[in-house]
């Protein structure tokens, strides 16, 4: 029997999502990725790859109210839960759910010459199949966290086919895979433009990294200030004030745009 619970999406707001505890659940990496995405007045059409329960797509929709978001998901149980969350937040007209395999989707999209995306965002399966011992958990969770249905190269290659020139690709991955990201982005025409390391605490090594690549753009990479999630007191699971500010949607304001 599914263990469905209702959680707030982010910090100190009135947006909620249903989550199945036996499946992938959103965490702070989802929120940080959502706020890391570059938005401009030209950003209209976004693709969220592997949307799962729709948390990232919903969070992005809160940042800019004229976004059209396609959210693709291969797992049927997840897409049903995402639909439930769109209903909950009245976002059916702004977020379009697609039940498909991304490896098939981008080929069909390209063949039909559909409108290309301004931005693509993905909190992808982190782990190579042979890189970790399989932990206890559902098959749904395993697919969401390991490269079973899609690997990093397939993600980046497919994105290059359906993204506008100078469009953005945003990812969050374990820091140990940063070189993989850089190598594959360059291979398929992306320039890594923005990088930000996430650390559990100020004296801990980085465990996650945010990367934004731009398709067919000039060279040059900017490393943003590190994000330190928790206070130095390791006995308390308490977020720093700076983290709390990033844990709710950073609303796009046209007058603050700086491209």
KAKA-V679344 format. One record per helix or strand of 3 or more residues. SS is the DSSP state (h for helix, s for strand). FROM is the first residue (numbers start at 1). TO is the last residue. If there is no record, write none. Layout:
ss-><SS/SS>
from-><FROM/FROM>
to-><TO/TO>
This chain:
ss-><s/s/h/s/h/s/h/s/h/s/h/h/s/h/s/s/h/h>
from-><4/16/28/45/55/68/76/95/102/117/139/152/163/175/190/206/241/254>
to-><8/20/36/49/63/73/88/99/111/122/145/162/174/187/199/215/246/256>
